[in-house]
Amino acid sequence: MLADMTIYYCPVDGTRSAITALTWCCPVCRGPWDLDFTPARGIGMNALSARIDSLWRYKDFLPLDSSAISLGEGRTPLIPLTDTVSAKLDYLMPTLSFKDRGAVMLAELARRLGPDRVVADSTGNAGTSVAAYSARAGLPCTVYVPEGTSPKKTEQIRAHGARLVTVPGGREATALAARAAADEPGVFYASHVFNPYFLHGTKTYVYELWEDLGGRLPDALAVPVGNGTLLLGAALAVAELEALGLIETRPRLIAVQAEAVSPLATAFHAGADDLPPAEDGTPAAATLAEGIAIPRPPRARQILAAVRASGGTFLTVPEDRIREAQRDLAARGFYVETTGVACWAAVQEGGEAVSGSVVVPLCGAGLKS
């Protein structure tokens, strides 16, 4: 059953909508939804030890308390890289990326709502994950990807039985095509950007760190940021843990972007609260970190606010450092895709910004790119 009191709300204008509706964005401002949800109180670490070894062990903190389509996602290892930096191996998820944390939430919600079909857009990993969990749920799925998406990722999407639509142009054109399809009747838009259930899935990344570190969090969380779904999920979990009295201090959020595509870093360091108006006709730059090459993330304002509130900052990495970091991690035994190595590249030269204990996510397997 769906939580009776859980509803979507717009953080910009306060518009509200039942989660049983297939309205994928605020009908007033066309912005992303947030979720009116408060985790259960009184659940401590001692209650978790006997539970299932997946992200569903944190069911009391989630807007869905179970999933009939789970593939065992979550509970990935935390491995030291240096004396102060540890890596969380989220590329060991069922579809080989951290996106499974959010996709299982979207697909489970869709399964309960029973739409005619599921639609998603992605540079690869989110689409793969939604395709896999839609297959598990028995739901027809269409995934829109930009031209030039890694053949390894498109092969994975097709293998799960999803219909693949390749869109000429970049990431923005792909999103627009998917959103047009999402406006059709009977369609569930499994958007990892617009649907907040995805963020409530990615927040389990931090709940796992909290449990594995014995009821505390590191001094800083370094997170790659394109659309910001992992960062916003992390910020959500940190706020919840503090409100529940389960942590005393919040970690700094270190947001990492590729230097070639770094709109949020530019806005942050300029002191802006949001991105400037779009410039028509400006081509998107190319970067090895394709998964975070997002020129206009819809949740930009929320991302900038979350990083500032944490006392964190934005770091950017050039292309040569991304490739060097990938080789360095491979030499240490971790074969990670180029987007997933961006944080390791950043913290190696981050200076005072990354002082203290830091955790970086290794988000996607090297086999994907």
Solvent accessible surface area in square Angstrom, and as a share of the most:
residue,aa,sasa,rsa
1,M,201,0.90
2,L,30,0.15
3,A,44,0.34
4,D,133,0.69
5,M,166,0.74
6,T,8,0.04
7,I,41,0.21
8,Y,6,0.02
9,Y,69,0.26
10,C,2,0.01
11,P,60,0.38
12,V,112,0.64
13,D,64,0.33
14,G,45,0.43
15,T,33,0.19
16,R,139,0.51
17,S,23,0.15
18,A,55,0.43
19,I,6,0.03
20,T,88,0.51
21,A,39,0.30
22,L,61,0.31
23,T,56,0.32
24,W,25,0.09
25,C,2,0.01
26,C,0,0.00
27,P,84,0.53
28,V,104,0.60
29,C,53,0.32
30,R,125,0.46
31,G,13,0.13
32,P,16,0.10
33,W,2,0.01
34,D,22,0.11
35,L,15,0.07
36,D,58,0.30
37,F,45,0.19
38,T,107,0.62
39,P,12,0.07
40,A,46,0.35
41,R,159,0.58
42,G,81,0.78
43,I,37,0.19
44,G,29,0.28
45,M,58,0.26
46,N,144,0.74
47,A,48,0.37
48,L,1,0.00
49,S,92,0.60
50,A,103,0.80
51,R,61,0.22
52,I,112,0.57
53,D,101,0.52
54,S,2,0.01
55,L,0,0.00
56,W,15,0.05
57,R,14,0.05
58,Y,0,0.00
59,K,85,0.36
60,D,33,0.17
61,F,1,0.00
62,L,7,0.04
63,P,6,0.04
64,L,2,0.01
65,D,85,0.44
66,S,56,0.36
67,S,24,0.15
68,A,72,0.56
69,I,6,0.03
70,S,28,0.18
71,L,70,0.35
72,G,46,0.44
73,E,0,0.00
74,G,11,0.11
75,R,64,0.23
76,T,8,0.05
77,P,56,0.35
78,L,41,0.20
79,I,63,0.32
80,P,98,0.62
81,L,19,0.09
82,T,60,0.35
83,D,152,0.79
84,T,74,0.43
85,V,15,0.09
86,S,25,0.16
87,A,0,0.00
88,K,0,0.00
89,L,13,0.07
90,D,0,0.00
91,Y,25,0.09
92,L,96,0.48
93,M,5,0.02
94,P,56,0.35
95,T,4,0.03
96,L,57,0.28
97,S,0,0.00
98,F,19,0.08
99,K,28,0.12
100,D,0,0.00
101,R,0,0.00
102,G,0,0.00
103,A,0,0.00
104,V,0,0.00
105,M,0,0.00
106,L,0,0.00
107,A,5,0.04
108,E,0,0.00
109,L,0,0.00
110,A,0,0.00
111,R,94,0.34
112,R,58,0.21
113,L,41,0.20
114,G,52,0.50
115,P,15,0.09
116,D,105,0.55
117,R,60,0.22
118,V,2,0.01
119,V,0,0.00
120,A,2,0.02
121,D,7,0.04
122,S,2,0.01
123,T,26,0.15
124,G,0,0.00
125,N,18,0.09
126,A,2,0.01
127,G,0,0.00
128,T,0,0.00
129,S,0,0.00
130,V,3,0.02
131,A,1,0.01
132,A,7,0.05
133,Y,0,0.00
134,S,1,0.00
135,A,52,0.41
136,R,132,0.48
137,A,21,0.17
138,G,63,0.61
139,L,26,0.13
140,P,81,0.51
141,C,13,0.08
142,T,7,0.04
143,V,0,0.00
144,Y,24,0.09
145,V,1,0.00
146,P,13,0.08
147,E,93,0.41
148,G,80,0.77
149,T,19,0.11
150,S,11,0.07
151,P,104,0.66
152,K,109,0.46
153,K,2,0.01
154,T,17,0.10
155,E,116,0.52
156,Q,38,0.17
157,I,0,0.00
158,R,142,0.52
159,A,83,0.64
160,H,63,0.28
161,G,67,0.65
162,A,11,0.08
163,R,146,0.53
164,L,28,0.14
165,V,35,0.20
166,T,73,0.43
167,V,17,0.10
168,P,104,0.66
169,G,38,0.37
170,G,37,0.35
171,R,22,0.08
172,E,65,0.29
173,A,36,0.28
174,T,0,0.00
175,A,5,0.04
176,L,117,0.58
177,A,33,0.26
178,A,0,0.00
179,R,49,0.18
180,A,65,0.50
181,A,7,0.05
182,A,5,0.04
183,D,82,0.42
184,E,84,0.38
185,P,128,0.81
186,G,23,0.22
187,V,3,0.02
188,F,7,0.03
189,Y,7,0.03
190,A,3,0.02
191,S,2,0.01
192,H,13,0.06
193,V,9,0.05
194,F,7,0.03
195,N,12,0.06
196,P,3,0.02
197,Y,1,0.00
198,F,0,0.00
199,L,14,0.07
200,H,7,0.03
201,G,0,0.00
202,T,0,0.00
203,K,0,0.00
204,T,0,0.00
205,Y,1,0.00
206,V,0,0.00
207,Y,0,0.00
208,E,0,0.00
209,L,0,0.00
210,W,5,0.02
211,E,24,0.11
212,D,64,0.33
213,L,42,0.21
214,G,60,0.58
215,G,24,0.23
216,R,132,0.48
217,L,20,0.10
218,P,6,0.04
219,D,70,0.36
220,A,0,0.00
221,L,0,0.00
222,A,1,0.00
223,V,0,0.00
224,P,14,0.09
225,V,0,0.00
226,G,4,0.04
227,N,16,0.08
228,G,3,0.03
229,T,7,0.04
230,L,3,0.02
231,L,0,0.00
232,L,17,0.08
233,G,0,0.00
234,A,0,0.00
235,A,21,0.16
236,L,53,0.26
237,A,0,0.00
238,V,6,0.03
239,A,36,0.28
240,E,15,0.07
241,L,0,0.00
242,E,65,0.29
243,A,66,0.51
244,L,29,0.14
245,G,63,0.60
246,L,42,0.21
247,I,15,0.07
248,E,166,0.75
249,T,110,0.64
250,R,109,0.40
251,P,3,0.02
252,R,62,0.23
253,L,4,0.02
254,I,1,0.01
255,A,0,0.00
256,V,0,0.00
257,Q,0,0.00
258,A,0,0.00
259,E,99,0.44
260,A,42,0.33
261,V,11,0.06
262,S,20,0.13
263,P,31,0.20
264,L,0,0.00
265,A,3,0.03
266,T,92,0.54
267,A,5,0.04
268,F,27,0.11
269,H,118,0.53
270,A,82,0.64
271,G,56,0.54
272,A,35,0.27
273,D,89,0.46
274,D,54,0.28
275,L,18,0.09
276,P,89,0.56
277,P,120,0.75
278,A,60,0.47
279,E,136,0.61
280,D,141,0.73
281,G,80,0.77
282,T,90,0.52
283,P,116,0.73
284,A,69,0.53
285,A,55,0.43
286,A,91,0.71
287,T,22,0.13
288,L,61,0.30
289,A,0,0.00
290,E,45,0.20
291,G,28,0.27
292,I,9,0.05
293,A,21,0.16
294,I,6,0.03
295,P,38,0.24
296,R,84,0.31
297,P,4,0.03
298,P,48,0.30
299,R,4,0.01
300,A,4,0.03
301,R,134,0.49
302,Q,51,0.23
303,I,0,0.00
304,L,1,0.00
305,A,56,0.44
306,A,17,0.13
307,V,0,0.00
308,R,85,0.31
309,A,83,0.64
310,S,22,0.14
311,G,54,0.51
312,G,12,0.12
313,T,26,0.15
314,F,2,0.01
315,L,37,0.18
316,T,53,0.31
317,V,5,0.03
318,P,48,0.30
319,E,56,0.25
320,D,86,0.45
321,R,36,0.13
322,I,0,0.00
323,R,84,0.31
324,E,80,0.36
325,A,1,0.00
326,Q,21,0.09
327,R,158,0.58
328,D,45,0.23
329,L,0,0.00
330,A,47,0.37
331,A,92,0.71
332,R,106,0.39
333,G,63,0.61
334,F,24,0.10
335,Y,120,0.46
336,V,1,0.00
337,E,3,0.01
338,T,10,0.06
339,T,14,0.08
340,G,1,0.01
341,V,0,0.00
342,A,0,0.00
343,C,0,0.00
344,W,5,0.02
345,A,2,0.01
346,A,5,0.04
347,V,12,0.07
348,Q,75,0.33
349,E,125,0.56
350,G,13,0.13
351,G,54,0.52
352,E,146,0.66
353,A,29,0.23
354,V,18,0.10
355,S,45,0.29
356,G,37,0.36
357,S,39,0.25
358,V,2,0.01
359,V,4,0.03
360,V,0,0.00
361,P,0,0.00
362,L,0,0.00
363,C,7,0.04
364,G,0,0.00
365,A,8,0.06
366,G,2,0.02
367,L,114,0.57
368,K,3,0.01
369,S,63,0.41
